[in-house]
Amino acid sequence: MKLLHLDSSVLGPHSVSRQVSAAIVERLRQADPGLDIVYRDLASTPLGHLTGSHLAAGQGASPDASLREDIAAGQAVLDEFLAADIVVIGAPMYNFTIPSQLKAWIDRILVAGKTFKYGAQGVEGLAGNKRVIVAISRGGFYGPDTPAAVGEHLETYLRWVFGFISIKNCEFIAADGTQVGPEHREKAVAGALQAAGNLAAA
Ligand SMILES: Cc1cc2nc3c(=O)[nH]c(=O)nc-3n(C[C@H](O)[C@H](O)[C@H](O)COP(=O)(O)O)c2cc1C
């Protein structure tokens, strides 16, 4: 079994989502010591944004040397994703949604003909039967009964993105209210780490 582990927080060792994503991977590794784990840090090694030149190259235009390198990096992350049976993502909320580093990764894996296609019945996801587990961390609270619920574009966005490419049962472990105060933060992290430890084995 192959596991792809991604982090996207810019806060390095102080990051909540990194701590929780690591705990998820550790839980799954303990359950299956033979897991083949690939790690990618999208904050320390960011992918470039898509440009018109990328799209032109996709249509057959000949890319220059620097673009060729970037296209190869994009192909590598797509191959990694397609090869994975399990994907674990650390995803903090920045300005109500995912970090732009994680969006750049999504832009490289949502590729027509590879992970989805349009057909007579509309969109068909092609990503297959992966297990996706996301460790999300949010400074505030965004539950359905809160005034901020309408501003939640992190979990809802990722659920939609993965559903679009056929992964309908994305699992989320949330640490919420990390910026409300130290007590809230401690409680949120402890709860998320416990949930990670209780995850069903692969
Ligand atoms: C640039 C930036 C933007 C943020 N925007 C939001 C936000 O829109 N809503 C929110 O609830 N928290 C926001 N926060 C707080 C983070 O979501 C919170 O601190 C979270 O625990 C960060 O996860 P991390 O420690 O893994 O980076 C923001 C933090 C940063 C650094």
The ligand as a MOL file (V3000), in Angstrom:
LIG
                    3D

  0  0  0     0  0            999 V3000
M  V30 BEGIN CTAB
M  V30 COUNTS 31 33 0 0 0
M  V30 BEGIN ATOM
M  V30 1 C -2.3400 33.8640 6.8170 0
M  V30 2 C -3.3240 33.2920 7.7800 0
M  V30 3 C -4.6670 33.4080 7.5160 0
M  V30 4 C -5.6050 32.8730 8.4060 0
M  V30 5 N -6.9230 32.9630 8.1060 0
M  V30 6 C -7.8280 32.3940 8.9420 0
M  V30 7 C -9.2000 32.4150 8.6250 0
M  V30 8 O -9.6420 32.9210 7.6070 0
M  V30 9 N -10.0630 31.8530 9.4970 0
M  V30 10 C -9.6460 31.2360 10.6520 0
M  V30 11 O -10.4790 30.7090 11.3880 0
M  V30 12 N -8.3370 31.1930 10.9680 0
M  V30 13 C -7.4280 31.7500 10.1390 0
M  V30 14 N -6.1000 31.6880 10.4410 0
M  V30 15 C -5.6900 30.9420 11.6320 0
M  V30 16 C -5.2850 29.5170 11.2590 0
M  V30 17 O -6.2900 28.8620 10.5530 0
M  V30 18 C -4.9860 28.7410 12.5230 0
M  V30 19 O -3.9550 29.3780 13.2380 0
M  V30 20 C -4.5920 27.3090 12.2120 0
M  V30 21 O -4.3870 26.5960 13.4130 0
M  V30 22 C -3.3390 27.2910 11.3720 0
M  V30 23 O -2.9640 25.9550 11.1250 0
M  V30 24 P -1.4120 25.6070 11.0950 0
M  V30 25 O -0.9420 25.8350 12.5330 0
M  V30 26 O -1.3170 24.2050 10.6910 0
M  V30 27 O -0.7580 26.5340 10.1220 0
M  V30 28 C -5.1650 32.2290 9.5750 0
M  V30 29 C -3.7840 32.1170 9.8330 0
M  V30 30 C -2.8760 32.6380 8.9400 0
M  V30 31 C -1.4020 32.4650 9.2270 0
M  V30 END ATOM
M  V30 BEGIN BOND
M  V30 1 1 1 2
M  V30 2 1 2 3
M  V30 3 2 2 30
M  V30 4 2 3 4
M  V30 5 1 4 5
M  V30 6 1 4 28
M  V30 7 2 5 6
M  V30 8 1 6 7
M  V30 9 1 6 13
M  V30 10 2 7 8
M  V30 11 1 7 9
M  V30 12 1 9 10
M  V30 13 2 10 11
M  V30 14 1 10 12
M  V30 15 2 12 13
M  V30 16 1 13 14
M  V30 17 1 14 15
M  V30 18 1 14 28
M  V30 19 1 15 16
M  V30 20 1 16 17
M  V30 21 1 16 18
M  V30 22 1 18 19
M  V30 23 1 18 20
M  V30 24 1 20 21
M  V30 25 1 20 22
M  V30 26 1 22 23
M  V30 27 1 23 24
M  V30 28 2 24 25
M  V30 29 1 24 26
M  V30 30 1 24 27
M  V30 31 2 28 29
M  V30 32 1 29 30
M  V30 33 1 30 31
M  V30 END BOND
M  V30 END CTAB
M  END
